[in-house]
Amino acid sequence: MEPGPIVPPIFTPLAPAIHPRHARIDAQTAVWAETFGIGSPRLRKRLVTQDIGTFAARILPEGREEVARLLADFVLWLFGVDDGYCEEGELGHDPGELAGALHRLLRVGQNPQAPMLVDDALADGLRDLRLRVDEYGTPAQTTRWLDALREYFFSVVWEAAHRRTGTVPDLNDYTLMRLYDGATTVVLPMLELGHGYELRPEERDDTAVRAVAEAASFVITWDNDLFSHHKESRADGYYLNVVRVLQHHEGLTPDEAVARAVNQRDRAMVLFTRLRERLLEDASPELSQYLTSLGHYIRGAQDWGITSLRYTTPDDPAPLPTVFSDTPTEGSDEPLDIPAVAWWWDMPRTPAGTHVGDGTGLATA
């Protein structure tokens, strides 16, 4: 098979970091996967070699080890759903049946004691995850985590509808879908749990804070699309990726589509950096930690993306970069012409002169 487009070194102004217990976290997540039997034996064998625990350790480099373990187990569980249910299983081609299956799982997450999906590995794993989220977070944080999981489920059903018909959404729809089916928003509550605090609603729901969190999700998912394109484009069957969207709707070659996607993620990365710096100027200690963790999440996903066997695929080596760039592509100060996210660039470029949250908001768990 002909080699695919080369992904160039991508721009990142963020420093790498990793939890000192990363090896132990990764090993314990492999044990958790085997204990609960997540995915088929073949899928599970792949997942436990993909450094998922190391990925979580990069997201929470200074966080509580037990929450980094929880996050690692949750990410592996998500891959059990995404790879096993959605992409490699029959449910991924039947949005109606997939919606029912995912809603039954969601009910288990909402009510772990419910006598549903007994002896189901994914349900048993979710019960364990829910009890641990309760242990380290507040009831409100648990609710937000479940709400984000519902958004993720809703978006993968949308993707399944395209998989069934073989259609490719336009860039705006794909962007909106990817903000949720990339499973980034379900990780955000874990950033708070990892450091034992809770953002006040007026902080988390502030328009600029929402914009910076969504921009982080955009960068993470676009980077993932670039890193995973080689693997996905060589697999059998349907796949959906920003490179494919750009090729399909804008008539670009694979190399041109990669270059366009790199420029798009650079624009979001530059915006994220600017907005975060502005918010940090007058942020509460809790918001400051949250904004710092968003940066760790972006950089952690980048480091994991270019090193994990999930994307490097040694049997058919992916043309991925081994280093990063400290310079964005030309025109990266310009807003994206994507209606779903264009509002991010409406945020003030200078401090607003008011504090975004000034309470303690510390969780007791």
N, C-alpha and C positions, 0 to 999 in steps of 0.2 A: 504494500500500500504506500502511496506517495506520502512524504512527510507533510504535516500540516503547517499552518502559519507559525512563525516564531514569535513568542511573547517576549517583548523587550524588557529590560530592567524597569520596573515601575517606580514611580515617584513616591517616596515616603519621607516626611520630616520627623517621624516618630522613632524613638530609641527602642531597641529590643529589651525584653525582660522576661524572666521565667522564675517560677516558684522553686525554692531550693529543694523541695521534696518531689520534684517532677517525676523522677523515675519511679518512686513508690506510688505516686498517684496513678501513673500509667499502668503499672502492674496490678494495682488493686481494681482498676476499671476492667481489665481483662478477666479477673476473677469474678467480678460482678456479672459480666456478660455471660460467663459460663454458668454461674449459679442460677440465673434466671432464664437461661436458654434463649437469649435474645436473637431473633432471626433464625434462619435455617442453619444447620451446621456449616454449610459452605459459606454463607454470608458471614456468620460469626467468625469463622476462621480468618476471613479478610479483615473484618473490622478490628480485631484485636491486634493486628499488625500495623495499624495506620496511625499510631501515636496520638490517639484521641485524648488520652490523659495528659499528654504533653501539651496539646492544644489548650486544654482547660487551664493548665499550669501557666501558660503564657497570658491568658486572659486575666487571671487573678494572681499575679506574681508576688503580691504582698498580702494576699487575702488569707482567710482561715483555711487551713488544709482540709478540714472536713467539708467545707463548702466547695473547694476546688474539686474534691472527689465527687461530691454530689453533681456538680456541673459536668464533669467528665462522664459520669454514668448517664446523665440526661442527654448529652450530645450523642453518645453511642446509641441510646434508646431512640433518639430522633432518626438516626441513620437506619435503625431497624425498621422504623415506620416508612421512611422515605425510600430506601433501597428495596425493602422487602414488600411493603404494601403497594407503594405508588409506582415505582419505576420497573421493578422486576417481576411483580406479581400480576395476576389477572385483574385485581381490583383497580389497578392503575389505569385500566382501559374502560372502566365502568363507573362514571362519576356518581351515579345514583347509589350503587352498592357501596362504593368507597365512602360516601357521605354517611351512610348508615353505620358502617364499621367504625369510622372515626368518632361519630357521636356516641357510640356505645363506649369507646375508650374514654372519651371526655367525661362521660357520666361516672366512670370508675375513678377518674381523677378528682371529680367533684365530691364523690361519696365513696371512699375506698371500701367501706363496709357493705356496699350494695352487693347482693348475691348475683352478680353478672359476670360473664366471661370467666367463669371458674376454670382453673387449669389452663388459662391462656397466658403465654409467656409475656407478651407485651403488656397485658393488663396487670399481671403480677408485678412486673417491673415498674409500671406506673404507680401502683399502690405503694411500693417501697419509696419511690421518688417523692410522692405526695407527703408521706409521713415525715420524711427528712426535711422537706420544705417547711412543713409546720414546725419542726424542731428549731430551725435556724431563722425563721422569719416570723412576721406578724400575720394575723388573719387577713389584713388588707393586702399584704404582699403575696400571700398565697392566692388570693382572688385575682390579683393582677396577672400572676403567672398563668393561671387557668384561662383568663380572658385572652392572653396572648397566644396560648395554645389553641384556643378556638379560632383565632384569626389565622394561625398557621394551617389548621385543618381546612378551613374555608378556602384558603388560597390553593392548596394542593388539589382540592376538588375542581377548582377552576382550571388548573393545569391539566387535570385528567380529562376534562371536556375537550381540550385541544388535542390531547393525545389520542382520544377515541376517533376524532374526525381528521387527524393529521394536519390541522391548521396551525398557523403561526400568528400569534397576536401582534398588533402593531406596537411600536416602541413605547407609547404612552401606557397602553394596557400592560405590556410586559413589565415596565418599571413599577407600576402599581402592584402587580402580582408578586414581583420579586422582592419587594420590601417586606413581604410576609412569608412567602413560601421559601425564602432563604433561611428561615428559622432564626433570624437575628433578634427579632423583638422578644422571643421567648427566653432569650439569654439575659436581656436587660434587667429583669428583677433579680437575677443571681448576682449582678454586680453589687447591689445593695446588701444582699445576704452575706456576700463574701467579706464585707467589712463591718457588719453589724450595725447598720444605720437604716433609716427609712426617710426618703425624701418627702417633704410635705407636698400635698397636692398642688399648691400654688407654685412650687418649684418645678415639679415634674411636668405639669401641664402648661407652663409658660411657653409662649409661642416660639421664642428663640431656643429654648431647651429642646422642645419638640423638633425643631429644625435641625439642630446639631445632632440629635440622636438619629433622625432619619437619614441625614447625610452620612453618618457613620455606617448605617445599614447599607446605603447605596454603595459606598466604597467597598465594603466587605463582600457584598454579593457580586459586584462587577469584577472584583479581583478573583473571586471564586469562579466566575464564568470564564475568565481568561485562563486560569490555571487548569480548569477541568475540561476545557474545550477539546483537547487532544483525546482524552479518555472517552468523553461522551460521543464525539463525532465518529469514533471507531467502533462503538458498540452497536449491536444489532437493535433495530427498532427506532422508535421516535425519540428525539431529544429536543429540549428547548433551552436556548442559551442566547445571550445577547449577541454573540457573533452571528448566530443563525438568523436572529431577528433582523439585524442590520443587512445581512446578505439578501434576505428574502424581500424586504420591503424597500431597500434603497439601492438594490442592484450592485452591491459592492463585492469585490473579490474577497476571499478569506483574509488576505493580508491587509486590504483596505479596511475591512470590518474590525479587525483587531486594532489597527491604528485608531479608528474612530472610537472604539470602546475605551482604549487607553486614555484618549483625550477627554472623554466624558467622565471617567473616574478621577482624572486629574483635576477637573473643574470642581467636582464634589470634595476632593481632598483639600484643595486650596480653600474652599469655602468652610469646610469643617475646621480647619486650622484657625482661620480668621474669627469665626464665631466663637470657638472655644476660648480663644485668647481674650475676647471681649467679655465673655461671661465670667471667666476666672477673675477678672479684675475686681468684682464686687460680690463674689459668690460666698454663700455660707460654707462652713467646713464640709457639710454633707454633699452639697452640690459640687464643690471642688473635687471631692473624691470621686463622685460619679463621672464628672467630665474627664478626670484622669483615667478612670477605668475604661471609658469609651476609647481613649487613645490606645490603651493596652489591648483592647479587643481588636481594633483595626490591625495593629502591628502583629499581634499574636496570630491572627488569621493569615497575614502575609507570610510570616516565617513558617507557619505550619503548611501553607499552601505550596511552597516551593520545595519542601523537604519530605512531606508525607508520601508513603507508598501509594496512598489513595490517588494522588495526582501525578507523581513522577513515573509510575507504571514501568518499572525496570525492564519487563519483558518486551515492551514497545516504547522506548524512552520518549517522554514528552519534551518538546523543545521549550523548556521553561528557563527563566533566568536563575542564576545562582547568587546574584547580588541585587541591590536596589539602587535607584537613582536619587540624587538630592536636588534634581531640577525637574520641574513639571514641563509638560509639552507646551508649545506655543498656543496662546489664546486661552490659557486655563483660568484667567480671571473673568472670563465671560460666563454669564448664566447659561444653563442648559435650556434648550428649546423643547422642554418636555412638560406639558401642562400640569401633570400630577405633582411635580416637584419644583416648578419654577418659582413658587412662592418663597422658597428658602432664601433666595437672593434679595428678597424685600426686607430682610432684617437689617436694622441700622448698622452702619459700619463703625460707629463710635459708641462708647458706653452711654446708656440711656440716663444715667444719673440716679437710678433707683436700684435698690438691692433686690435680687431675685432670691428671696428666702433668707431669713436670718434667725430661724429657730434651731433648736438642737435636733429634734427629729430622730434621736437615737433609739434603736430597738433594744429591747431587754434580752432578746434571745441570743 
